[in-house]
Amino acid sequence: MEILNTIHTYPNPTSSILTIEYSLNDDLLFELFSIEGKKVLQKVLTEKRSKLNMSQLSKGRYFVRITQNKKVFSQQIVIGK
């Protein structure tokens, strides 16, 4: 798998809104996993700047995986209250 380098997520840590920005032309698949590996959120991103509400999630560490075809971006984020 190739790595997507043109994706930016912020703020990290976050307590409410996570912003994802990218310069690609295609839609992306956003997945959020708990530290235990359970998928807690999945969404197709269709805009170059998307805002996702994280306030309903418990505080802790999560893993973001964003994929486009066979390319992948991954990052750890922290949700604090």
C-alpha angles and dihedrals in degrees: 000000000000120000122241108226099174097075124101125190123190155217100024114207097035135178100190125356125036114196121207119194127184139162099215122117098221131075116264132215112231118199128178121199131191119236086261090059098254114142106238101170137020127178139159110235112216101166128069089234115039129176120206125193110234097169094101092060125091117253116265144077123320136177122232120207119184119182136188114181102310096338120101139193120193133181140161116239132188123221114202131176 
